[in-house]
Amino acid sequence: MNTKTLGYTTMIVSAALMGCVGLFARNINTSGDVIAFTRMMVGAICILAILIYNGKASLIKATKLTPAVMASGACLGLCLAAYVSATKYTTLANAVFLIYTGPVFSTILAAVFLKEKISKLTAGLLTAVFIGCLFIIGIISHTPEGGLTVSLSFSKENFLGDMLGLASGIGYGLYLFLSRYRTDVGSDTRSFFNFSFGAIAIAIFFIFNPPSLAEMDSSSWIWLISMGFFIGFGALSLLTIAAKHLKAAELACVSYLETVVGAGIGIMMFGESLTALQTLGGILVIGGGMGEIVFTMNKRRQAKAASTAAQANQ
């Protein structure tokens, strides 16, 4: 499997798992920052166990820690904690919209600082995917009475929540961007540091916002640990692998698949429904993400064919 295929495969599976957050969270009686911390801790423990089992624990000590390695994990942990806190102080639509600005931020940062080129087609697909996301989460909606409306609104009352939401989006974008640094570090080792520094960052957050486990029952604990394994260890480890092999714009196009999976679970598990505009949004997200994959893979095939032909003519 070539690096691009590996990157897209792991990103699709990661986004699908991330889309299951709502399914797990609705069965856990605690705050989101506790859930985020558990995802980080379970991930760190699982990765460490794998490294020890494979006799590669020495790679942790051998890896030179740099600000990018430490900051990427911290940004991931804090963006998850900030997002959950944002939902308490602003509308859910605002919070979701602001965290999903992250992939757009990472694409811009990578273009400026890493000189990653964005083709016109990729830019168009990313725009389509982002608009599709706005349709799915209900920022842009349509009713026969009011026509096309935009439900995103900012006010003094929601200021704290909106700032936390913006911080979550910036944190997510910085995580994706910083993951593009130090691609020499193995994915398993990088995942360990991401989980570890993410957990440390959330633990510091707990100092200012102490968590509560008073309402946790046995069922909640099972769901919490399961979520830590599947959506912590599983999803975020795969995201680390994808970030190593995909450019920021490629990563962004596929990452919005998470919203489609989340909407699908809402329909199948909780009896929720989709409007025609949300269905169109899903089509845009899937079409844009798959279009980016097909475009990139086709471009690589053409380059490989041209290289093979050139070698044959020599």
Legacy VTK file of the C-alpha trace (Angstrom):
# vtk DataFile Version 3.0
C-alpha trace
ASCII
DATASET POLYDATA
POINTS 314 float
0.000 0.000 0.000
1.511 3.356 -1.045
1.615 6.273 1.348
-1.365 8.144 -0.140
-3.577 5.071 -0.089
-2.559 4.432 3.523
-3.231 8.068 4.406
-6.706 8.158 2.856
-7.683 4.737 4.244
-6.704 5.632 7.800
-8.355 9.066 7.518
-11.660 7.575 6.334
-11.722 5.041 9.181
-10.668 7.728 11.683
-13.401 10.138 10.545
-15.974 7.321 10.678
-14.988 6.487 14.259
-14.978 10.172 15.243
-18.504 10.446 13.905
-19.584 7.965 16.598
-18.793 10.418 19.417
-22.458 11.304 19.901
-23.472 7.648 20.230
-21.015 7.106 23.097
-21.370 10.527 24.747
-25.150 10.188 25.129
-24.602 7.109 27.295
-21.995 8.663 29.624
-23.100 10.685 32.656
-20.186 13.065 32.989
-18.773 16.191 31.396
-17.078 16.242 28.013
-13.692 17.248 29.403
-13.621 14.019 31.446
-14.475 12.127 28.266
-11.683 13.916 26.394
-9.189 13.152 29.179
-10.194 9.477 29.145
-9.690 9.314 25.383
-6.177 10.674 25.807
-5.254 8.423 28.746
-6.632 5.205 27.238
-4.873 6.030 23.984
-1.544 6.613 25.728
-1.824 3.368 27.715
-2.743 1.301 24.636
0.068 2.736 22.508
2.585 2.227 25.321
1.434 -1.395 25.721
1.882 -2.005 21.994
5.359 -0.473 21.996
6.401 -2.589 24.995
4.925 -5.758 23.439
6.839 -5.135 20.196
10.025 -4.315 22.070
10.021 -0.736 20.795
9.580 1.162 24.058
13.132 2.476 23.640
11.882 4.549 20.700
10.148 6.853 23.177
13.435 7.765 24.849
15.240 7.894 21.505
12.792 10.442 20.048
13.951 14.023 20.377
11.112 16.080 21.770
10.579 19.374 19.971
7.975 22.109 20.531
5.966 20.845 17.533
5.682 17.326 18.981
4.606 18.556 22.414
2.325 21.303 21.130
0.429 19.058 18.705
-0.701 16.784 21.533
-1.514 19.705 23.833
-3.562 21.387 21.085
-5.520 18.182 20.498
-6.377 17.776 24.181
-7.278 21.421 24.721
-9.391 21.689 21.568
-11.548 18.783 22.765
-11.913 20.288 26.247
-12.631 23.776 24.867
-15.255 22.423 22.476
-17.212 20.715 25.235
-17.066 23.841 27.399
-18.208 25.955 24.439
-21.423 23.944 24.151
-22.351 25.109 27.668
-22.043 28.821 26.935
-23.166 29.221 23.340
-25.492 27.545 20.853
-24.592 24.056 19.662
-24.620 25.326 16.073
-21.997 27.962 16.900
-19.814 25.474 18.806
-19.908 22.856 16.034
-19.292 25.420 13.306
-16.319 26.937 15.119
-14.529 23.639 15.791
-14.999 22.616 12.165
-13.110 25.692 11.039
-10.031 23.748 12.218
-9.325 21.866 8.950
-9.617 25.147 7.038
-7.131 26.816 9.414
-4.698 23.922 9.021
-4.907 24.121 5.227
-4.103 27.838 5.254
-1.242 27.410 7.738
0.266 24.555 5.741
0.087 26.601 2.544
1.832 29.572 4.192
4.434 27.905 6.412
4.988 24.487 4.822
4.552 25.741 1.258
2.026 23.001 0.508
0.418 23.820 -2.811
-3.363 23.794 -3.110
-4.706 23.153 -6.595
-7.805 24.961 -7.798
-9.685 21.660 -7.880
-8.728 20.820 -4.277
-9.702 24.318 -3.149
-13.062 23.925 -4.888
-13.669 20.496 -3.358
-12.729 21.748 0.110
-15.156 24.650 -0.293
-17.919 22.255 -1.359
-17.204 19.969 1.591
-17.235 22.883 4.060
-20.541 24.198 2.710
-21.934 20.654 2.892
-20.884 20.557 6.556
-22.815 23.792 7.190
-25.907 22.206 5.637
-25.600 19.048 7.767
-25.120 20.783 11.124
-27.946 23.192 10.349
-26.051 26.474 10.111
-27.655 26.976 6.697
-31.243 25.743 6.577
-34.410 26.212 4.558
-38.065 26.406 5.522
-41.094 27.129 3.321
-42.005 30.033 5.580
-38.637 31.694 6.045
-36.751 30.455 2.995
-32.980 30.076 3.205
-31.664 31.134 6.630
-28.316 31.226 8.432
-28.650 30.298 12.113
-25.141 31.311 13.154
-25.348 34.345 15.428
-22.984 36.088 17.820
-24.023 38.095 20.866
-22.617 39.446 24.122
-24.398 36.684 26.038
-22.649 33.989 23.986
-19.261 35.711 23.890
-17.464 33.304 26.265
-18.862 30.243 24.512
-18.021 31.622 21.075
-14.436 32.357 22.155
-14.109 28.823 23.535
-15.531 27.478 20.277
-13.079 29.559 18.295
-10.267 28.285 20.538
-11.369 24.710 19.843
-11.301 25.344 16.095
-7.862 26.976 16.256
-6.619 24.155 18.491
-7.896 21.504 16.066
-6.355 23.341 13.126
-3.022 23.717 14.933
-3.037 20.013 15.793
-3.545 19.041 12.146
-0.927 21.577 11.038
1.691 20.632 13.643
1.191 16.956 12.816
2.748 17.751 9.453
6.012 18.606 11.239
8.512 15.917 12.246
7.213 13.271 9.842
10.429 11.412 10.659
8.877 10.307 13.962
7.116 6.931 13.755
3.326 7.028 13.899
3.102 4.881 17.033
5.656 7.002 18.910
4.028 10.231 17.716
0.639 8.915 18.841
2.037 8.199 22.300
3.290 11.767 22.660
0.034 13.187 21.247
-2.018 11.256 23.790
0.349 11.999 26.679
0.626 15.755 26.142
-3.094 15.924 25.370
-3.853 14.310 28.734
-1.425 16.657 30.508
-3.057 19.706 28.896
-6.549 18.590 29.961
-5.272 17.801 33.479
-4.092 21.421 33.721
-7.533 22.485 32.462
-9.071 20.499 35.357
-7.295 22.783 37.825
-9.495 25.668 36.676
-12.612 23.570 35.965
-12.680 20.566 38.361
-14.507 17.534 36.907
-17.358 15.644 38.544
-17.938 11.869 38.507
-20.865 11.916 40.926
-23.429 10.681 38.376
-21.266 7.939 36.842
-22.783 4.444 37.082
-21.439 1.074 35.888
-22.993 1.490 32.442
-21.413 4.936 32.056
-17.993 3.573 32.986
-18.268 0.811 30.372
-19.258 3.317 27.688
-16.504 5.704 28.802
-13.719 3.106 28.642
-15.061 1.775 25.332
-15.104 5.290 23.918
-11.535 5.815 25.107
-10.477 2.696 23.213
-12.403 3.122 19.948
-12.590 6.913 19.570
-9.478 7.706 21.581
-6.892 5.066 20.803
-8.455 3.926 17.517
-9.598 7.141 15.841
-6.793 9.441 16.997
-4.016 6.923 16.281
-5.323 6.537 12.741
-5.567 10.320 12.433
-1.879 10.560 13.381
-0.978 8.103 10.611
-3.131 9.976 8.083
-1.590 13.338 9.016
1.860 11.907 8.315
1.007 10.905 4.757
-1.529 13.495 3.555
-1.223 17.197 2.883
-3.351 19.457 5.045
-5.883 20.157 2.263
-6.242 16.442 1.487
-6.724 15.705 5.163
-9.315 18.459 5.495
-11.463 17.248 2.590
-11.854 13.772 4.075
-12.130 14.853 7.730
-15.631 16.296 7.220
-16.903 12.749 6.613
-17.279 12.758 10.399
-20.388 14.958 10.108
-22.025 12.533 7.666
-21.390 9.555 9.957
-22.714 11.510 12.946
-25.888 12.406 11.059
-26.310 8.793 9.909
-26.043 7.493 13.475
-28.610 10.067 14.579
-31.042 8.711 11.993
-30.445 5.000 12.661
-30.019 5.026 16.447
-32.030 8.010 17.696
-34.815 8.376 15.141
-33.561 11.731 13.901
-34.367 12.900 10.378
-32.586 14.810 7.628
-33.997 17.693 5.656
-33.468 17.910 1.903
-30.756 20.532 2.470
-28.946 18.304 4.986
-29.098 15.434 2.500
-27.558 17.719 -0.108
-24.880 18.584 2.454
-24.086 14.900 2.908
-23.759 14.464 -0.837
-21.391 17.441 -1.025
-19.220 16.110 1.824
-19.005 12.592 0.419
-18.603 13.782 -3.158
-15.952 16.335 -2.249
-13.990 13.905 -0.089
-14.127 11.077 -2.623
-13.392 13.515 -5.444
-10.191 14.581 -3.689
-9.155 10.954 -3.219
-9.846 10.037 -6.863
-8.104 13.180 -8.122
-4.975 12.600 -6.015
-4.705 8.881 -6.780
-5.241 9.470 -10.504
-2.562 12.150 -10.489
-0.121 9.731 -8.832
-0.931 7.010 -11.378
-0.277 9.376 -14.246
3.026 10.467 -12.707
4.055 6.839 -12.184
3.081 5.919 -15.761
5.074 8.861 -17.123
8.093 7.854 -15.023
7.862 4.248 -16.236
7.583 5.383 -19.861
10.584 7.691 -19.492
12.699 4.853 -18.032
11.641 2.530 -20.884
12.750 5.093 -23.494
16.219 5.482 -21.975
LINES 1 315
314 0 1 2 3 4 5 6 7 8 9 10 11 12 13 14 15 16 17 18 19 20 21 22 23 24 25 26 27 28 29 30 31 32 33 34 35 36 37 38 39 40 41 42 43 44 45 46 47 48 49 50 51 52 53 54 55 56 57 58 59 60 61 62 63 64 65 66 67 68 69 70 71 72 73 74 75 76 77 78 79 80 81 82 83 84 85 86 87 88 89 90 91 92 93 94 95 96 97 98 99 100 101 102 103 104 105 106 107 108 109 110 111 112 113 114 115 116 117 118 119 120 121 122 123 124 125 126 127 128 129 130 131 132 133 134 135 136 137 138 139 140 141 142 143 144 145 146 147 148 149 150 151 152 153 154 155 156 157 158 159 160 161 162 163 164 165 166 167 168 169 170 171 172 173 174 175 176 177 178 179 180 181 182 183 184 185 186 187 188 189 190 191 192 193 194 195 196 197 198 199 200 201 202 203 204 205 206 207 208 209 210 211 212 213 214 215 216 217 218 219 220 221 222 223 224 225 226 227 228 229 230 231 232 233 234 235 236 237 238 239 240 241 242 243 244 245 246 247 248 249 250 251 252 253 254 255 256 257 258 259 260 261 262 263 264 265 266 267 268 269 270 271 272 273 274 275 276 277 278 279 280 281 282 283 284 285 286 287 288 289 290 291 292 293 294 295 296 297 298 299 300 301 302 303 304 305 306 307 308 309 310 311 312 313
